[in-house]
Structures are given as structure tokens and as C-alpha cells.
Amino acid sequence: MRLQVEFVTSAEAIPWSAVLSPGRSLVYDLLARTAPELGRKLHESGWGPHGMTPFGYGAPMFPEARRQRGVYAAGGKGFLELGSPLLAVVEAWATGLRQRELIDWGGVAFRLLGVTIVDAPAFAAGRARLRTATPVVMKGSGRDEQGVRRSRQAWLMPTDSEFPAYFEGNLRRKAETLGLDPDVSLERITWMGARRTFNVGRGRKPGAPIEVELRGAPETLQALWSWGLGQDNSAGFGWVSA
């Protein structure tokens, strides 16, 4: 489940450093005001056996903005999506946003126009093709072909040999976190976008948007659609396009 937040802004651009980073603060601020115990639990210990944080969000989108070289173009009407497989989280966000007139997104003011709750697709056949709007980040073993550890910050790209196994392991941990069927698999990667690196306040993290075909229980696929793909979804990475 996710929220689509519609707004309008007079700003013509958003600094690249603020394209993703303000979302995490917004999410926790909304929870602190409307569901403080839930917000504290997610922030301090996470959810489920792996202590994960089951929510994600995308970058603000401005369909009518004129593209500008070197900046993230903004202006006019836009929308922002937040998502979580936990109903209580989505309901708390919706309540908090409906009590506001403005969102401060890294110093850029968004005047709210409306908030809509969107259900996940059914995925009744047990298969899903998901494409991300933000880069998927995934950390590997940091070991070379001889098994020697060379790095503690071994960020993988989708073309790296370790990527499928680590990506699939992340999918299964997410299912276990939510008490869902963990028999979910990556069938294939069907598309990869350009490599990008974002600074989200906890270091610069590289990745690339991807499109993947997954197989699994419908409820598990719905949860992944609501949560995101790869690691650091709570920082805006791996957000699945609606």
C-alpha cells in the first residue's frame, strides 16, 4: 500500500543533495506526530527478526516541469509517493499529511493539494515485473575471485556476478520480516538504467534503476511493491514505479 501526495510549488529546481534525503525525515516526523510508539520502534529497532525498516518513498516528480541541464527540475504541480506493507504506517502518514498545508522538502516548500491511498496490484498469478524509479543499492561480500575480502563497502551493480544472489536474499529477508512466504525469486533482470550516486546523509551510495521479473506468493509481491527493492529503501533507494 502507498500514498500518493499531490502538491504545487513555485520552486524551479531542487538541489541534487535534497532529491531523496528529506524523505526519511518527513516519514519519521509524520509518525512521531500521529503514531509515536510505532515510529520509535521502527527507528530504534526496526521490524521483525531482521530489524528491517519496512517503508520506502520516491523522489518528488514534476510532470510539467521544463528540464534544465545540471539541476533537478521542479515547478507547478507535482506528486510524491510513500509506501509500506504495514497498514498502520500508511494510515499514520495519511492522518499526518491531511493535517498539514505544507511540506518542507530540503528547504523547498510544497503546498499540499491532496492525499490518496493506493492499493498494491493483486499479482494473482504469482509473478510481477517491477521497475524502479530510483537506484537500487546492494552491498556484496567485498571478496575477489579468490575469496579474499578487499572492501567493506562493496556496492554492487546489477551487472556484477554477486548481484542476483544478494538481491534475492534481500527479497527473502523482507518476506520473513513481515511473516510472509519467503519463497520469492528473481527470474531475470530485464532492464538497467544509468548508474547514479546519491548522498542521503549517511554516505554516498551508488546504484542503478532496474526492471526485474519476480516469482512469489501474491502477498509477498504486494509487500515488495509497497516497500521497494534492494537495500536502504528508507533512504529513498529502490522505489518501485506505480
C-alpha positions as protocol buffer text, in pm:
chain_id: "A"
residue {
  index: 1
  type: MET
  ca { x: 0 y: 0 z: 0 }
}
residue {
  index: 2
  type: ARG
  ca { x: 120 y: 351 z: -70 }
}
residue {
  index: 3
  type: LEU
  ca { x: 22 y: 715 z: -52 }
}
residue {
  index: 4
  type: GLN
  ca { x: 26 y: 949 z: -348 }
}
residue {
  index: 5
  type: VAL
  ca { x: 72 y: 1304 z: -228 }
}
residue {
  index: 6
  type: GLU
  ca { x: -17 y: 1583 z: -470 }
}
residue {
  index: 7
  type: PHE
  ca { x: 122 y: 1933 z: -425 }
}
residue {
  index: 8
  type: VAL
  ca { x: 223 y: 2252 z: -604 }
}
residue {
  index: 9
  type: THR
  ca { x: 542 y: 2453 z: -573 }
}
residue {
  index: 10
  type: SER
  ca { x: 682 y: 2777 z: -709 }
}
residue {
  index: 11
  type: ALA
  ca { x: 1038 y: 2643 z: -691 }
}
residue {
  index: 12
  type: GLU
  ca { x: 1204 y: 2582 z: -1026 }
}
residue {
  index: 13
  type: ALA
  ca { x: 1461 y: 2327 z: -909 }
}
residue {
  index: 14
  type: ILE
  ca { x: 1559 y: 2105 z: -616 }
}
residue {
  index: 15
  type: PRO
  ca { x: 1926 y: 2073 z: -518 }
}
residue {
  index: 16
  type: TRP
  ca { x: 2059 y: 1728 z: -605 }
}
residue {
  index: 17
  type: SER
  ca { x: 2156 y: 1682 z: -241 }
}
residue {
  index: 18
  type: ALA
  ca { x: 1787 y: 1718 z: -148 }
}
residue {
  index: 19
  type: VAL
  ca { x: 1626 y: 1499 z: -414 }
}
residue {
  index: 20
  type: LEU
  ca { x: 1599 y: 1194 z: -183 }
}
residue {
  index: 21
  type: SER
  ca { x: 1737 y: 1284 z: 160 }
}
residue {
  index: 22
  type: PRO
  ca { x: 1439 y: 1481 z: 305 }
}
residue {
  index: 23
  type: GLY
  ca { x: 1200 y: 1186 z: 268 }
}
residue {
  index: 24
  type: ARG
  ca { x: 1329 y: 989 z: 565 }
}
residue {
  index: 25
  type: SER
  ca { x: 1290 y: 1287 z: 799 }
}
residue {
  index: 26
  type: LEU
  ca { x: 940 y: 1350 z: 668 }
}
residue {
  index: 27
  type: VAL
  ca { x: 837 y: 988 z: 725 }
}
residue {
  index: 28
  type: TYR
  ca { x: 959 y: 982 z: 1086 }
}
residue {
  index: 29
  type: ASP
  ca { x: 818 y: 1328 z: 1161 }
}
residue {
  index: 30
  type: LEU
  ca { x: 472 y: 1216 z: 1048 }
}
residue {
  index: 31
  type: LEU
  ca { x: 497 y: 901 z: 1260 }
}
residue {
  index: 32
  type: ALA
  ca { x: 620 y: 1098 z: 1563 }
}
residue {
  index: 33
  type: ARG
  ca { x: 310 y: 1318 z: 1547 }
}
residue {
  index: 34
  type: THR
  ca { x: 46 y: 1054 z: 1476 }
}
residue {
  index: 35
  type: ALA
  ca { x: 187 y: 714 z: 1587 }
}
residue {
  index: 36
  type: PRO
  ca { x: 484 y: 789 z: 1816 }
}
residue {
  index: 37
  type: GLU
  ca { x: 527 y: 437 z: 1959 }
}
residue {
  index: 38
  type: LEU
  ca { x: 532 y: 283 z: 1612 }
}
residue {
  index: 39
  type: GLY
  ca { x: 775 y: 548 z: 1492 }
}
residue {
  index: 40
  type: ARG
  ca { x: 1011 y: 484 z: 1785 }
}
residue {
  index: 41
  type: LYS
  ca { x: 1005 y: 109 z: 1728 }
}
residue {
  index: 42
  type: LEU
  ca { x: 1089 y: 141 z: 1359 }
}
residue {
  index: 43
  type: HIS
  ca { x: 1362 y: 395 z: 1424 }
}
residue {
  index: 44
  type: GLU
  ca { x: 1527 y: 222 z: 1720 }
}
residue {
  index: 45
  type: SER
  ca { x: 1493 y: -150 z: 1647 }
}
residue {
  index: 46
  type: GLY
  ca { x: 1321 y: -198 z: 1312 }
}
residue {
  index: 47
  type: TRP
  ca { x: 1062 y: -465 z: 1245 }
}
residue {
  index: 48
  type: GLY
  ca { x: 1063 y: -843 z: 1255 }
}
residue {
  index: 49
  type: PRO
  ca { x: 1351 y: -1089 z: 1302 }
}
residue {
  index: 50
  type: HIS
  ca { x: 1596 y: -893 z: 1087 }
}
residue {
  index: 51
  type: GLY
  ca { x: 1527 y: -546 z: 1232 }
}
residue {
  index: 52
  type: MET
  ca { x: 1442 y: -400 z: 891 }
}
residue {
  index: 53
  type: THR
  ca { x: 1251 y: -76 z: 830 }
}
residue {
  index: 54
  type: PRO
  ca { x: 958 y: -165 z: 602 }
}
residue {
  index: 55
  type: PHE
  ca { x: 888 y: 155 z: 416 }
}
residue {
  index: 56
  type: GLY
  ca { x: 1012 y: 342 z: 113 }
}
residue {
  index: 57
  type: TYR
  ca { x: 948 y: 651 z: -93 }
}
residue {
  index: 58
  type: GLY
  ca { x: 1034 y: 804 z: -426 }
}
residue {
  index: 59
  type: ALA
  ca { x: 1172 y: 1137 z: -539 }
}
residue {
  index: 60
  type: PRO
  ca { x: 927 y: 1422 z: -600 }
}
residue {
  index: 61
  type: MET
  ca { x: 803 y: 1418 z: -958 }
}
residue {
  index: 62
  type: PHE
  ca { x: 700 y: 1718 z: -1168 }
}
residue {
  index: 63
  type: PRO
  ca { x: 536 y: 1606 z: -1494 }
}
residue {
  index: 64
  type: GLU
  ca { x: 505 y: 1960 z: -1633 }
}
residue {
  index: 65
  type: ALA
  ca { x: 846 y: 2094 z: -1529 }
}
residue {
  index: 66
  type: ARG
  ca { x: 1082 y: 2200 z: -1806 }
}
residue {
  index: 67
  type: ARG
  ca { x: 1405 y: 2001 z: -1791 }
}
residue {
  index: 68
  type: GLN
  ca { x: 1714 y: 2201 z: -1704 }
}
residue {
  index: 69
  type: ARG
  ca { x: 2071 y: 2093 z: -1755 }
}
residue {
  index: 70
  type: GLY
  ca { x: 2259 y: 2026 z: -1434 }
}
residue {
  index: 71
  type: VAL
  ca { x: 1964 y: 2056 z: -1192 }
}
residue {
  index: 72
  type: TYR
  ca { x: 1665 y: 1852 z: -1079 }
}
residue {
  index: 73
  type: ALA
  ca { x: 1382 y: 2044 z: -1245 }
}
residue {
  index: 74
  type: ALA
  ca { x: 1073 y: 2132 z: -1040 }
}
residue {
  index: 75
  type: GLY
  ca { x: 777 y: 2364 z: -1071 }
}
residue {
  index: 76
  type: GLY
  ca { x: 399 y: 2362 z: -1082 }
}
residue {
  index: 77
  type: LYS
  ca { x: 202 y: 2056 z: -980 }
}
residue {
  index: 78
  type: GLY
  ca { x: 393 y: 1753 z: -859 }
}
residue {
  index: 79
  type: PHE
  ca { x: 348 y: 1434 z: -666 }
}
residue {
  index: 80
  type: LEU
  ca { x: 535 y: 1225 z: -414 }
}
residue {
  index: 81
  type: GLU
  ca { x: 482 y: 859 z: -324 }
}
residue {
  index: 82
  type: LEU
  ca { x: 537 y: 693 z: 14 }
}
residue {
  index: 83
  type: GLY
  ca { x: 480 y: 322 z: 70 }
}
residue {
  index: 84
  type: SER
  ca { x: 483 y: 48 z: 332 }
}
residue {
  index: 85
  type: PRO
  ca { x: 344 y: -306 z: 361 }
}
residue {
  index: 86
  type: LEU
  ca { x: 235 y: -211 z: 717 }
}
residue {
  index: 87
  type: LEU
  ca { x: -116 y: -66 z: 711 }
}
residue {
  index: 88
  type: ALA
  ca { x: -63 y: 118 z: 1040 }
}
residue {
  index: 89
  type: VAL
  ca { x: 231 y: 309 z: 892 }
}
residue {
  index: 90
  type: VAL
  ca { x: 39 y: 421 z: 583 }
}
residue {
  index: 91
  type: GLU
  ca { x: -264 y: 524 z: 787 }
}
residue {
  index: 92
  type: ALA
  ca { x: -44 y: 728 z: 1022 }
}
residue {
  index: 93
  type: TRP
  ca { x: 117 y: 907 z: 729 }
}
residue {
  index: 94
  type: ALA
  ca { x: -221 y: 984 z: 575 }
}
residue {
  index: 95
  type: THR
  ca { x: -351 y: 1128 z: 900 }
}
residue {
  index: 96
  type: GLY
  ca { x: -45 y: 1344 z: 946 }
}
residue {
  index: 97
  type: LEU
  ca { x: -42 y: 1477 z: 593 }
}
residue {
  index: 98
  type: ARG
  ca { x: -412 y: 1566 z: 599 }
}
residue {
  index: 99
  type: GLN
  ca { x: -338 y: 1790 z: 896 }
}
residue {
  index: 100
  type: ARG
  ca { x: -78 y: 1987 z: 701 }
}
residue {
  index: 101
  type: GLU
  ca { x: -80 y: 2256 z: 439 }
}
residue {
  index: 102
  type: LEU
  ca { x: 291 y: 2248 z: 355 }
}
residue {
  index: 103
  type: ILE
  ca { x: 580 y: 2004 z: 327 }
}
residue {
  index: 104
  type: ASP
  ca { x: 935 y: 2132 z: 368 }
}
residue {
  index: 105
  type: TRP
  ca { x: 1141 y: 1919 z: 127 }
}
residue {
  index: 106
  type: GLY
  ca { x: 1500 y: 2016 z: 196 }
}
residue {
  index: 107
  type: GLY
  ca { x: 1418 y: 2386 z: 202 }
}
residue {
  index: 108
  type: VAL
  ca { x: 1172 y: 2370 z: -89 }
}
residue {
  index: 109
  type: ALA
  ca { x: 807 y: 2432 z: 2 }
}
residue {
  index: 110
  type: PHE
  ca { x: 536 y: 2202 z: -135 }
}
residue {
  index: 111
  type: ARG
  ca { x: 178 y: 2323 z: -82 }
}
residue {
  index: 112
  type: LEU
  ca { x: -40 y: 2015 z: -37 }
}
residue {
  index: 113
  type: LEU
  ca { x: -337 y: 1957 z: -268 }
}
residue {
  index: 114
  type: GLY
  ca { x: -446 y: 1606 z: -172 }
}
residue {
  index: 115
  type: VAL
  ca { x: -351 y: 1263 z: -40 }
}
residue {
  index: 116
  type: THR
  ca { x: -470 y: 936 z: -194 }
}
residue {
  index: 117
  type: ILE
  ca { x: -422 y: 580 z: -63 }
}
residue {
  index: 118
  type: VAL
  ca { x: -332 y: 336 z: -344 }
}
residue {
  index: 119
  type: ASP
  ca { x: -362 y: -41 z: -302 }
}
residue {
  index: 120
  type: ALA
  ca { x: -97 y: -275 z: -439 }
}
residue {
  index: 121
  type: PRO
  ca { x: -173 y: -471 z: -758 }
}
residue {
  index: 122
  type: ALA
  ca { x: -313 y: -820 z: -699 }
}
residue {
  index: 123
  type: PHE
  ca { x: -27 y: -1017 z: -862 }
}
residue {
  index: 124
  type: ALA
  ca { x: -272 y: -1308 z: -861 }
}
residue {
  index: 125
  type: ALA
  ca { x: -58 y: -1519 z: -1097 }
}
residue {
  index: 126
  type: GLY
  ca { x: 237 y: -1508 z: -857 }
}
residue {
  index: 127
  type: ARG
  ca { x: 455 y: -1310 z: -1095 }
}
residue {
  index: 128
  type: ALA
  ca { x: 549 y: -943 z: -1112 }
}
residue {
  index: 129
  type: ARG
  ca { x: 751 y: -716 z: -1336 }
}
residue {
  index: 130
  type: LEU
  ca { x: 873 y: -423 z: -1129 }
}
residue {
  index: 131
  type: ARG
  ca { x: 1075 y: -122 z: -1244 }
}
residue {
  index: 132
  type: THR
  ca { x: 1236 y: 119 z: -1001 }
}
residue {
  index: 133
  type: ALA
  ca { x: 1230 y: 495 z: -1033 }
}
residue {
  index: 134
  type: THR
  ca { x: 1533 y: 541 z: -805 }
}
residue {
  index: 135
  type: PRO
  ca { x: 1860 y: 346 z: -799 }
}
residue {
  index: 136
  type: VAL
  ca { x: 1873 y: 3 z: -636 }
}
residue {
  index: 137
  type: VAL
  ca { x: 2166 y: -23 z: -396 }
}
residue {
  index: 138
  type: MET
  ca { x: 2303 y: -359 z: -285 }
}
residue {
  index: 139
  type: LYS
  ca { x: 2614 y: -440 z: -85 }
}
residue {
  index: 140
  type: GLY
  ca { x: 2812 y: -754 z: -172 }
}
residue {
  index: 141
  type: SER
  ca { x: 3073 y: -962 z: 5 }
}
residue {
  index: 142
  type: GLY
  ca { x: 3368 y: -741 z: -87 }
}
residue {
  index: 143
  type: ARG
  ca { x: 3566 y: -1053 z: -181 }
}
residue {
  index: 144
  type: ASP
  ca { x: 3760 y: -1106 z: -500 }
}
residue {
  index: 145
  type: GLU
  ca { x: 3756 y: -1417 z: -722 }
}
residue {
  index: 146
  type: GLN
  ca { x: 4000 y: -1587 z: -483 }
}
residue {
  index: 147
  type: GLY
  ca { x: 3769 y: -1526 z: -187 }
}
residue {
  index: 148
  type: VAL
  ca { x: 3989 y: -1261 z: -27 }
}
residue {
  index: 149
  type: ARG
  ca { x: 3799 y: -971 z: 129 }
}
residue {
  index: 150
  type: ARG
  ca { x: 3908 y: -649 z: -39 }
}
residue {
  index: 151
  type: SER
  ca { x: 3646 y: -399 z: 77 }
}
residue {
  index: 152
  type: ARG
  ca { x: 3381 y: -336 z: 343 }
}
residue {
  index: 153
  type: GLN
  ca { x: 3187 y: -103 z: 113 }
}
residue {
  index: 154
  type: ALA
  ca { x: 3143 y: -332 z: -186 }
}
residue {
  index: 155
  type: TRP
  ca { x: 2842 y: -176 z: -354 }
}
residue {
  index: 156
  type: LEU
  ca { x: 2719 y: -394 z: -639 }
}
residue {
  index: 157
  type: MET
  ca { x: 2583 y: -301 z: -978 }
}
residue {
  index: 158
  type: PRO
  ca { x: 2318 y: -521 z: -1145 }
}
residue {
  index: 159
  type: THR
  ca { x: 2582 y: -648 z: -1391 }
}
residue {
  index: 160
  type: ASP
  ca { x: 2805 y: -782 z: -1110 }
}
residue {
  index: 161
  type: SER
  ca { x: 2811 y: -1158 z: -1066 }
}
residue {
  index: 162
  type: GLU
  ca { x: 2714 y: -1140 z: -696 }
}
residue {
  index: 163
  type: PHE
  ca { x: 2416 y: -914 z: -752 }
}
residue {
  index: 164
  type: PRO
  ca { x: 2139 y: -1172 z: -824 }
}
residue {
  index: 165
  type: ALA
  ca { x: 2210 y: -1382 z: -514 }
}
residue {
  index: 166
  type: TYR
  ca { x: 2236 y: -1085 z: -278 }
}
residue {
  index: 167
  type: PHE
  ca { x: 1929 y: -922 z: -432 }
}
residue {
  index: 168
  type: GLU
  ca { x: 1726 y: -1241 z: -393 }
}
residue {
  index: 169
  type: GLY
  ca { x: 1845 y: -1283 z: -35 }
}
residue {
  index: 170
  type: ASN
  ca { x: 1718 y: -932 z: 41 }
}
residue {
  index: 171
  type: LEU
  ca { x: 1376 y: -1018 z: -104 }
}
residue {
  index: 172
  type: ARG
  ca { x: 1351 y: -1322 z: 122 }
}
residue {
  index: 173
  type: ARG
  ca { x: 1457 y: -1133 z: 435 }
}
residue {
  index: 174
  type: LYS
  ca { x: 1185 y: -879 z: 364 }
}
residue {
  index: 175
  type: ALA
  ca { x: 925 y: -1154 z: 339 }
}
residue {
  index: 176
  type: GLU
  ca { x: 1049 y: -1309 z: 666 }
}
residue {
  index: 177
  type: THR
  ca { x: 1036 y: -968 z: 832 }
}
residue {
  index: 178
  type: LEU
  ca { x: 666 y: -946 z: 754 }
}
residue {
  index: 179
  type: GLY
  ca { x: 582 y: -1310 z: 828 }
}
residue {
  index: 180
  type: LEU
  ca { x: 506 y: -1379 z: 461 }
}
residue {
  index: 181
  type: ASP
  ca { x: 602 y: -1667 z: 233 }
}
residue {
  index: 182
  type: PRO
  ca { x: 978 y: -1625 z: 171 }
}
residue {
  index: 183
  type: ASP
  ca { x: 980 y: -1842 z: -141 }
}
residue {
  index: 184
  type: VAL
  ca { x: 1036 y: -1547 z: -373 }
}
residue {
  index: 185
  type: SER
  ca { x: 1288 y: -1548 z: -654 }
}
residue {
  index: 186
  type: LEU
  ca { x: 1445 y: -1324 z: -914 }
}
residue {
  index: 187
  type: GLU
  ca { x: 1359 y: -1468 z: -1255 }
}
residue {
  index: 188
  type: ARG
  ca { x: 1561 y: -1217 z: -1458 }
}
residue {
  index: 189
  type: ILE
  ca { x: 1673 y: -856 z: -1486 }
}
residue {
  index: 190
  type: THR
  ca { x: 1504 y: -711 z: -1794 }
}
residue {
  index: 191
  type: TRP
  ca { x: 1642 y: -356 z: -1792 }
}
residue {
  index: 192
  type: MET
  ca { x: 1906 y: -145 z: -1619 }
}
residue {
  index: 193
  type: GLY
  ca { x: 1929 y: 233 z: -1616 }
}
residue {
  index: 194
  type: ALA
  ca { x: 2230 y: 459 z: -1578 }
}
residue {
  index: 195
  type: ARG
  ca { x: 2450 y: 441 z: -1269 }
}
residue {
  index: 196
  type: ARG
  ca { x: 2379 y: 719 z: -1019 }
}
residue {
  index: 197
  type: THR
  ca { x: 2517 y: 810 z: -678 }
}
residue {
  index: 198
  type: PHE
  ca { x: 2314 y: 991 z: -413 }
}
residue {
  index: 199
  type: ASN
  ca { x: 2424 y: 1138 z: -82 }
}
residue {
  index: 200
  type: VAL
  ca { x: 2148 y: 1069 z: 170 }
}
residue {
  index: 201
  type: GLY
  ca { x: 2324 y: 1192 z: 482 }
}
residue {
  index: 202
  type: ARG
  ca { x: 2482 y: 855 z: 562 }
}
residue {
  index: 203
  type: GLY
  ca { x: 2743 y: 849 z: 290 }
}
residue {
  index: 204
  type: ARG
  ca { x: 2730 y: 838 z: -88 }
}
residue {
  index: 205
  type: LYS
  ca { x: 2570 y: 524 z: -226 }
}
residue {
  index: 206
  type: PRO
  ca { x: 2584 y: 412 z: -590 }
}
residue {
  index: 207
  type: GLY
  ca { x: 2332 y: 206 z: -781 }
}
residue {
  index: 208
  type: ALA
  ca { x: 2114 y: 192 z: -1089 }
}
residue {
  index: 209
  type: PRO
  ca { x: 1740 y: 172 z: -1151 }
}
residue {
  index: 210
  type: ILE
  ca { x: 1636 y: -171 z: -1276 }
}
residue {
  index: 211
  type: GLU
  ca { x: 1341 y: -368 z: -1403 }
}
residue {
  index: 212
  type: VAL
  ca { x: 1305 y: -723 z: -1276 }
}
residue {
  index: 213
  type: GLU
  ca { x: 1073 y: -1019 z: -1310 }
}
residue {
  index: 214
  type: LEU
  ca { x: 993 y: -1184 z: -977 }
}
residue {
  index: 215
  type: ARG
  ca { x: 808 y: -1500 z: -880 }
}
residue {
  index: 216
  type: GLY
  ca { x: 644 y: -1550 z: -542 }
}
residue {
  index: 217
  type: ALA
  ca { x: 327 y: -1555 z: -340 }
}
residue {
  index: 218
  type: PRO
  ca { x: 91 y: -1269 z: -433 }
}
residue {
  index: 219
  type: GLU
  ca { x: 102 y: -1125 z: -79 }
}
residue {
  index: 220
  type: THR
  ca { x: 483 y: -1122 z: -86 }
}
residue {
  index: 221
  type: LEU
  ca { x: 494 y: -947 z: -422 }
}
residue {
  index: 222
  type: GLN
  ca { x: 242 y: -690 z: -299 }
}
residue {
  index: 223
  type: ALA
  ca { x: 462 y: -620 z: 2 }
}
residue {
  index: 224
  type: LEU
  ca { x: 770 y: -572 z: -217 }
}
residue {
  index: 225
  type: TRP
  ca { x: 577 y: -333 z: -444 }
}
residue {
  index: 226
  type: SER
  ca { x: 483 y: -130 z: -136 }
}
residue {
  index: 227
  type: TRP
  ca { x: 828 y: -141 z: 24 }
}
residue {
  index: 228
  type: GLY
  ca { x: 1087 y: -123 z: -257 }
}
residue {
  index: 229
  type: LEU
  ca { x: 1374 y: -329 z: -397 }
}
residue {
  index: 230
  type: GLY
  ca { x: 1727 y: -368 z: -269 }
}
residue {
  index: 231
  type: GLN
  ca { x: 1867 y: -203 z: 42 }
}
residue {
  index: 232
  type: ASP
  ca { x: 1813 y: 139 z: 200 }
}
residue {
  index: 233
  type: ASN
  ca { x: 1454 y: 184 z: 88 }
}
residue {
  index: 234
  type: SER
  ca { x: 1407 y: 402 z: 398 }
}
residue {
  index: 235
  type: ALA
  ca { x: 1650 y: 648 z: 233 }
}
residue {
  index: 236
  type: GLY
  ca { x: 1460 y: 653 z: -97 }
}
residue {
  index: 237
  type: PHE
  ca { x: 1651 y: 387 z: -291 }
}
residue {
  index: 238
  type: GLY
  ca { x: 1484 y: 115 z: -497 }
}
residue {
  index: 239
  type: TRP
  ca { x: 1142 y: 280 z: -515 }
}
residue {
  index: 240
  type: VAL
  ca { x: 909 y: 88 z: -747 }
}
residue {
  index: 241
  type: SER
  ca { x: 726 y: 293 z: -1010 }
}
residue {
  index: 242
  type: ALA
  ca { x: 349 y: 273 z: -979 }
}
